[in-house]
């Protein structure tokens, strides 16, 4: 069957991103505001949003709840954006929702002269889908920022979450961490509790001040809240609230993300847990069973091959920390493609000192930086790069070079993960 919605996606994607709430508001007017039927957990932040919601979704599912997740970007397929209990939306249902959206778009264009962006349409579809399927919880991620993000049309979330905040999208969000944090804090709502992940003190002050103004209880996570028992290249063991947990997501930052999810689950148990099923067992099993593709994901063992969507300086620094901690005496080979609107020079500053060879390519994305420009930037750091035609050309060449004792890391963007093929 040929699905028409792919053509609609192609048309809408040309419009780009337009911050603001008027267009999404009018679109949802035409759709009778399905989001108002949902119990929503809304998250903003620079890094860690997806990981926190992967942990939280797993916990809630272990508690017996149906959980909808709206995520972007994705790395498996387009339909991955809309999930219920980890299962992607069926193409036939997506075709139906896009048909409904197109009719609504025609009406709003006639009434107001407005047409939505692709992200606004996808946001509306997530609300339609989750409302029709009557999920118990809807986990909704912002796309960019918070205040003017399309998802901030949500009026009454059950809980809000702020993940790690760092520099990204400066042109839109601001030049300082305080300015960026203020934009992210835009998702906070009066009286609605907020869980704040580990963050620098200046970021915490901005979020906590806004929470106080809105009389919203703020639960801040800090490194004092947990004890790391063991970290290795395949996961970690840690203690929180006198309970011991195991996670299969490697990296210290994933322990912090897991604790943020645990704190969110703790607050949800107080807010709405009619089954009284968010037990210690659900918490433990939820953390242990969590998987999250493309985030320090181990694809094969010999050589060790990771893919990580690190796409800004903070994420690159966390990736470098992980590599330095576990592979100091190993040869590290990078496969790298980046987007031209990212601070890739700063990313290289963290990653290149640990690497030997770098295989570069241009992601199959209109914002992709050319492989030659990336190679030039790498050369300025005193390293040579091997130019490749695409990500899988880079994979083949890296695997041909690597011994079984080496470590290969594909990183720089989530945009090429869907295209990458790595044999076990």
C-alpha positions in Angstrom: 0.0 0.0 0.0 1.2 3.5 -0.8 0.8 5.8 2.1 -0.1 9.4 1.3 1.3 10.8 4.6 4.8 10.5 3.4 4.1 13.1 0.7 2.5 15.3 3.4 5.6 15.0 5.6 7.8 15.9 2.7 5.8 19.0 2.0 5.6 20.1 5.6 9.3 19.5 6.3 10.1 22.3 3.8 8.5 24.8 6.1 11.2 24.3 8.8 10.7 25.3 12.4 8.6 28.3 13.5 8.5 28.9 17.3 5.1 30.0 18.7 1.8 28.6 20.0 -0.8 30.3 17.8 -0.7 27.8 14.9 -0.7 24.7 17.1 -3.4 26.2 19.2 -5.6 26.8 16.1 -4.9 23.3 14.8 -6.0 21.8 18.1 -9.1 23.9 18.2 -10.1 22.2 14.9 -9.3 18.8 16.5 -11.3 19.6 19.7 -8.2 19.5 21.9 -7.5 15.8 22.4 -4.6 16.8 24.7 -7.1 17.9 27.4 -8.1 14.2 27.8 -4.6 13.1 28.7 -2.5 12.7 31.8 0.7 14.2 30.5 4.2 14.3 31.9 6.0 17.0 30.0 9.8 17.3 29.7 12.2 19.9 28.5 16.0 20.1 28.5 19.0 20.0 26.3 20.3 16.4 26.9 18.8 13.3 28.6 15.1 13.9 27.8 14.8 10.7 25.9 16.8 8.6 28.4 14.7 9.9 31.3 11.5 9.1 29.6 12.8 5.7 28.5 13.4 4.9 32.2 10.1 6.4 33.3 8.1 4.6 30.6 9.6 1.3 31.6 8.8 1.9 35.2 5.2 2.8 34.5 4.8 -0.2 32.2 6.1 -2.5 34.9 3.4 -0.9 37.1 0.8 -2.2 34.6 0.1 1.1 32.9 -0.4 1.9 29.2 2.2 4.6 28.3 2.2 6.8 25.3 5.5 8.4 24.2 6.0 11.1 21.7 9.7 11.4 20.8 11.8 13.3 18.2 14.2 12.7 16.5 14.0 9.0 16.0 16.5 6.5 14.7 14.6 3.4 13.6 11.8 4.7 11.4 9.3 7.6 11.2 6.6 5.7 13.0 8.8 5.4 16.1 7.8 9.0 17.0 4.4 7.7 18.3 4.7 4.7 20.7 2.4 2.9 23.2 4.3 0.6 25.5 7.2 0.5 23.1 5.2 -0.5 20.0 5.2 2.0 17.1 2.0 3.3 15.6 0.6 1.3 12.7 1.0 2.9 9.3 -2.8 2.6 8.7 -3.6 4.6 11.8 -1.0 7.2 10.9 -2.6 7.5 7.5 -6.0 8.1 9.2 -4.6 10.8 11.5 -2.8 12.6 8.7 -6.1 12.6 6.8 -7.8 14.2 9.8 -5.0 16.7 10.1 -5.1 17.7 6.4 -8.9 18.5 6.8 -8.2 20.5 9.9 -5.3 22.4 8.1 -7.7 23.4 5.3 -10.2 24.8 7.8 -7.6 26.8 9.8 -6.0 28.1 6.6 -9.4 29.3 5.5 -10.3 30.8 8.9 -7.0 32.3 10.0 -4.6 32.1 7.1 -2.3 29.9 9.2 -0.6 26.6 8.3 1.2 24.4 10.8 4.8 23.1 10.7 5.6 19.4 10.6 6.5 19.4 14.3 3.2 21.0 15.2 1.3 18.4 13.1 3.3 15.6 14.7 2.5 17.0 18.1 -1.2 17.1 17.3 -1.1 13.5 16.0 0.5 12.3 19.2 -2.4 13.8 21.2 -5.0 12.3 18.9 -3.4 8.9 19.0 -2.9 8.8 22.8 -6.4 10.1 23.5 -8.1 7.6 21.1 -6.1 4.7 22.6 -6.9 5.9 26.2 -3.3 5.6 27.5 -2.9 6.0 31.2 0.1 8.4 30.8 1.4 10.4 27.9 5.1 11.3 28.0 5.7 14.3 25.8 9.1 15.7 24.9 9.7 19.3 23.8 11.3 19.7 20.4 13.4 22.9 21.1 13.3 25.2 24.1 10.1 25.3 26.2 8.2 28.5 26.3 7.5 28.8 22.5 7.7 25.0 21.8 4.6 23.6 20.1 4.3 21.0 23.0 3.9 23.9 25.4 0.3 24.2 24.3 -0.3 21.6 27.1 -2.2 23.6 29.8 -2.5 21.1 32.7 0.3 18.5 32.8 0.3 16.1 35.6 4.0 16.6 36.2 6.8 18.5 34.5 10.5 17.4 34.2 13.6 19.4 33.4 16.6 17.4 32.2 20.2 18.5 31.9 20.5 22.0 30.4 23.5 23.1 28.4 24.3 25.2 25.3 22.4 24.4 22.1 20.3 26.3 19.7 21.8 29.6 20.9 20.3 31.6 18.0 16.8 30.8 19.4 17.2 30.1 23.1 19.9 32.6 24.2 23.7 32.9 24.7 23.9 32.1 28.4 22.8 29.1 30.4 20.5 31.3 32.4 18.7 32.5 29.3 18.4 28.9 28.0 17.2 27.7 31.4 14.5 30.4 31.4 13.2 29.2 28.1 13.1 25.6 29.3 11.3 26.7 32.5 8.5 27.9 30.2 6.9 24.5 30.5 6.3 24.9 34.2 2.7 25.4 35.1 1.0 26.9 38.2 0.8 24.4 41.1 2.2 21.5 39.0 5.2 19.7 40.5 8.5 19.7 38.7 11.4 17.3 38.9 14.7 18.9 38.1 17.6 16.7 37.0 21.2 17.4 38.0 22.3 20.8 36.7 24.8 23.6 37.4 23.9 25.9 40.2 23.0 28.8 38.0 20.6 26.7 36.1 19.0 25.4 39.3 18.4 28.9 40.5 16.5 29.9 37.4 14.3 26.8 37.5 13.7 26.9 41.2 12.9 30.6 41.1 10.3 30.1 38.4 8.8 27.1 40.3 8.5 29.3 43.4 6.7 32.1 41.4 4.2 29.5 40.2 3.8 27.8 43.6 5.0 24.6 41.9 6.8 22.1 44.2 10.3 21.5 42.9 12.2 18.3 43.5 15.8 18.7 42.5 18.1 15.7 41.9 21.7 16.0 43.0 24.7 13.6 43.1 24.1 13.4 46.9 20.9 11.5 46.2 22.5 8.3 45.0 25.6 6.1 45.5 27.4 4.6 42.5 28.4 1.0 43.3 29.9 0.0 40.0 30.3 1.4 36.5 31.5 -0.6 33.5 31.3 -0.4 29.7 27.9 -2.2 29.6 26.0 -0.5 32.4 26.0 0.5 36.1 24.9 -0.4 39.6 23.8 2.3 42.0 21.7 2.9 45.2 18.9 5.4 45.6 16.6 5.6 48.6 18.3 2.6 50.1 17.4 0.5 47.1 19.9 -1.0 44.7 19.4 -0.7 40.9 21.0 -2.1 37.8 20.9 -0.2 34.4 22.0 -1.5 31.0 22.6 2.1 29.8 26.3 2.8 30.2 27.7 6.1 31.4 27.5 8.0 34.7 25.1 10.5 33.1 22.6 7.6 32.7 22.7 7.0 36.4 21.6 10.6 36.9 18.9 10.2 34.3 17.7 7.0 36.0 17.5 8.8 39.3 15.5 11.6 37.7 13.1 9.1 36.4 12.8 7.4 39.8 12.1 10.7 41.4 9.4 11.4 38.8 7.9 8.0 39.4 7.9 8.8 43.1 5.9 12.0 42.5 3.5 10.3 40.1 2.8 7.7 42.8 1.6 10.5 45.0 -0.3 12.3 42.2 -2.1 9.5 40.4 -1.5 5.8 41.0 -5.0 4.2 41.2 -3.6 0.7 40.9 -1.1 1.4 43.7 1.3 -0.5 41.5 4.4 1.8 41.4 6.1 -0.5 43.9 9.7 -1.0 44.6 9.6 -4.0 42.3 8.2 -1.9 39.5 11.0 0.7 40.1 13.7 -1.9 40.1 12.4 -3.9 37.1 11.7 -0.7 35.1 15.3 0.6 35.5 16.8 -2.9 34.7 14.7 -3.5 31.6 15.2 0.0 30.1 16.8 0.1 26.6 17.3 3.3 24.6 18.7 3.0 21.1 21.4 5.3 19.9 22.6 6.4 23.4 25.9 4.7 24.1 24.3 1.7 22.6 26.6 -1.3 22.3 26.0 -2.9 18.8 28.7 -5.5 18.8 31.5 -7.0 21.0 34.5 -7.7 18.8 35.5 -4.9 18.2 33.3 -3.0 20.7 31.1 -0.8 18.6 29.0 1.9 20.1 26.6 4.4 18.6 25.8 7.6 20.5 23.8 10.5 19.4 26.0 13.1 21.1 25.3 16.2 19.0 26.4 19.2 21.2 29.3 20.0 23.4 27.8 18.8 26.7 26.9 15.4 25.2 30.3 15.1 23.6 32.0 15.8 26.9 29.9 13.1 28.6 30.8 10.6 25.9 34.5 11.6 26.2 34.2 11.0 30.0 32.9 7.5 29.4 35.5 6.6 26.9 38.4 8.0 29.0 37.1 6.1 32.1 36.8 2.7 30.4 39.1 2.7 27.4 42.2 4.6 28.3 44.5 2.0 26.9 42.4 1.1 23.9 42.5 2.4 20.3 39.4 4.4 19.7 38.1 4.9 16.2 35.4 7.5 15.4 32.7 7.4 12.8 31.4 10.9 12.7 28.8 13.0 10.9 27.4 16.3 12.2 24.9 19.0 11.4 26.2 22.3 10.3 24.2 24.4 12.9 25.8 22.5 15.8 28.9 23.6 17.7 30.9 20.8 16.2 34.3 22.4 16.8 33.7 22.2 20.6 32.6 18.6 20.3 35.8 17.8 18.5 37.8 19.5 21.2 36.5 16.9 23.7 36.5 13.8 21.5 39.6 14.0 19.3 42.3 13.8 22.0 41.0 10.3 22.8 40.8 9.0 19.2 43.2 7.6 16.7 41.4 7.6 13.3 38.2 9.4 12.3 36.0 8.4 9.4 33.7 11.3 8.3 30.7 11.6 6.1 27.8 14.0 5.5 24.5 12.9 7.2 21.6 12.4 4.8 20.0 15.6 6.1 19.5 19.1 4.6 21.4 20.5 7.6 24.3 18.0 7.3 27.8 19.4 7.3 29.9 18.4 4.3 32.4 15.7 5.0 35.2 17.9 3.6 34.3 20.7 6.0 34.3 18.3 8.9 37.6 16.8 7.8 39.1 20.3 7.6 37.9 21.1 11.1 39.5 17.8 12.3 42.8 18.7 10.5 42.9 22.0 12.5 43.1 19.9 15.6 46.1 18.1 14.2 44.2 14.9 13.2 43.7 13.3 9.8 40.2 12.2 8.7 39.2 9.6 6.1 36.4 11.0 3.9 33.6 8.5 3.2 30.6 8.6 0.9 28.0 7.8 3.6 27.7 6.3 7.1 27.9 2.7 5.9 31.0 3.4 3.8 32.5 4.8 7.1 31.3 1.7 9.0 32.9 -0.7 6.5 36.2 1.2 6.5 36.3 1.5 10.3 35.6 -2.3 10.7 38.3 -3.1 8.2 40.8 -1.1 10.1 39.9 -2.2 13.6 41.3 -5.2 15.5 39.1 -7.1 17.9 40.6 -5.2 20.8 39.7 -1.7 19.5 36.7 0.5 20.2 34.6 2.0 17.4 32.3 4.9 18.3 29.7 6.4 15.8 28.7 9.8 17.0 27.9 13.4 16.1 24.2 13.3 15.5 21.1 11.1 15.8 20.2 12.0 12.2 22.2 9.2 10.6 21.5 6.4 13.1 18.5 5.1 11.1 20.7 4.6 8.0 23.5 2.8 9.8 24.0 -1.0 9.3 26.3 -2.9 11.7 26.5 -6.7 11.6 26.8 -8.4 15.0 
